[in-house]
Amino acid sequence: MRFLLTLFLWLVLDRVSKLVIINNFTLGDSITIIPGIFNLTFIQNQGAAFGILQGKLWFFIWAAFLVIGLICYYNILYKPAVFMQYMSGLIVAGALGNLIDRIFYNGVIDFLSFGWFPIFNVADIGIVAGSMGFLVYVLFLDGGNNINAN
């Protein structure tokens, strides 16, 4: 249940944030929120993180389906620890949010710009935070002994 709740809430946050951008910005538009630090800049990324693998739409669509399927399978079959359910929900929500963009917009809607860092979105935050939490848990908190305990 925690997995599904996290997935749902993060996916809604991602979709709403992207719809606000799509409905209020033109591709390439940017507004400054905190001068020199943070902008909202509407771009469409047809690749992956940092713009790598541009134009490989079908690769990313199938990769997203694979990740979503494997993590859902993991949550159904193994009933992971509570923390891992939250992290899994973030990863799947992020993958699903970007998958929806790729299918309906032919690329991912990115808009969070910190100037010195590539532009990203809420789905990306879920993927990175969930993956880092997953890794920290496996390496440091669980000790590899209790990954599927409730």
C-alpha angles and dihedrals in degrees: 000000000000089000092053094043092051091045092050097045095046092045091051090049090050095047094045093048091050093046090053089053095044092049097045105033137056116224107279096022117135134186126190116237099170111014113244092002116054135022136167104231121174113219134152115226115202092183136048134272112338089010096285121156094023114195097019093121098151093047090057093044092054092041090053092050089050094049093045092048095047095048093046089049090050092052094047098043103037105029093218127213116285094257091052091051090058093046092048090050091053093050095048093045090052094046091047093047092053091042090056089052093050092050098044102029103027090238142032120284108231125180114148107103126182095175098233093049130063115267114263143166143229092272090057090053089054093049094048097041092045093047093047092047090048091051095046091049094050095043103038115009105040101035087213091279105096109026094137101040120119 
